[in-house]
Amino acid sequence: MGAFFHLLFTIGAVAFPFVAMVLMWRRMKKVREKAYHESASPNRAEAWEDVTERDRGLNLVRRNKPSAELIEMGDKARHARWPLDNP
C-alpha cells in the first residue's frame, strides 16, 4: 500500500508542471488579449526639441521626431501572435 502511494506521488510530481503550464498559458493568453483590446487606441508620441544654453554662446539641442512608419511597424509586431499562436 505504501508503494502505491509512493508511485502515485511520483507520477503526480512529474505530471503537475505539465498540467500547471497549460492552465497558466491559457490564463496568460486571456489576460494578454484583454490588455491588448483595452489599449486599442495607439499612443502617438509628440515631436519635441530641448535646447540647453552652454558657455561661449553654444547651445546643446536634443530633438525627438518620431517616425510614424516605425511606430506602426512596432505596433503590428506587438499585437502579433507569432510564434505563440496556438488555436
C-alpha positions as CSV (number, residue, x, y, z in Angstrom):
1,M,0.0,0.0,0.0
2,G,2.9,2.4,0.8
3,A,4.5,1.6,-2.6
4,F,1.2,2.5,-4.3
5,F,1.1,6.0,-2.6
6,H,4.8,6.5,-3.4
7,L,4.2,5.7,-7.1
8,L,1.1,7.9,-7.1
9,F,3.0,10.8,-5.6
10,T,5.9,10.4,-8.0
11,I,3.5,10.4,-11.0
12,G,1.7,13.4,-9.6
13,A,5.0,15.3,-9.1
14,V,6.1,14.6,-12.7
15,A,2.7,15.4,-14.2
16,F,2.0,18.6,-12.2
17,P,4.3,21.0,-14.1
18,F,2.8,20.0,-17.4
19,V,-0.8,20.4,-16.2
20,A,0.0,23.7,-14.5
21,M,1.8,25.0,-17.5
22,V,-1.2,24.5,-19.8
23,L,-3.5,26.2,-17.3
24,M,-1.2,29.2,-16.8
25,W,-0.6,29.5,-20.5
26,R,-4.4,29.7,-21.2
27,R,-4.8,32.3,-18.5
28,M,-1.9,34.4,-19.8
29,K,-3.4,34.4,-23.3
30,K,-6.8,35.6,-21.9
31,V,-5.1,38.4,-19.9
32,R,-2.9,39.4,-22.8
33,E,-5.9,39.7,-25.2
34,K,-7.9,41.7,-22.7
35,A,-5.0,44.1,-22.2
36,Y,-4.5,44.5,-26.0
37,H,-8.1,45.2,-26.6
38,E,-8.2,47.8,-23.8
39,S,-5.3,49.6,-25.3
40,A,-6.7,49.7,-28.8
41,S,-6.0,53.5,-29.2
42,P,-2.3,53.8,-30.0
43,N,-0.3,56.3,-28.1
44,R,1.3,58.7,-30.5
45,A,4.5,60.5,-29.5
46,E,4.8,64.2,-30.0
47,A,7.8,65.8,-31.6
48,W,9.9,67.9,-29.2
49,E,13.1,69.8,-29.0
50,D,15.1,70.6,-25.9
51,V,17.6,73.4,-26.0
52,T,20.3,73.9,-23.3
53,E,22.4,77.0,-23.4
54,R,26.1,76.5,-22.9
55,D,29.2,78.6,-22.4
56,R,30.5,80.8,-25.3
57,G,27.1,81.1,-26.9
58,L,26.9,77.4,-27.9
59,N,23.6,75.6,-27.5
60,L,23.0,71.9,-27.0
61,V,19.9,70.8,-28.9
62,R,18.2,67.5,-28.5
63,R,15.4,66.6,-30.9
64,N,12.9,63.9,-31.0
65,K,10.9,63.4,-34.2
66,P,9.1,60.1,-34.0
67,S,8.8,58.1,-37.2
68,A,5.2,57.1,-37.9
69,E,6.3,54.2,-40.0
70,L,8.4,52.7,-37.2
71,I,5.7,53.2,-34.7
72,E,3.2,51.4,-36.9
73,M,5.6,48.5,-37.5
74,G,6.2,48.2,-33.8
75,D,2.5,48.2,-33.0
76,K,1.9,45.4,-35.5
77,A,4.7,43.4,-34.0
78,R,3.4,43.9,-30.5
79,H,0.0,42.6,-31.4
80,A,1.2,39.7,-33.5
81,R,0.7,36.3,-32.0
82,W,3.6,34.5,-33.8
83,P,5.2,32.1,-32.8
84,L,2.8,31.6,-29.9
85,D,-0.3,31.1,-32.0
86,N,-2.0,28.1,-30.5
87,P,-5.6,27.8,-31.6
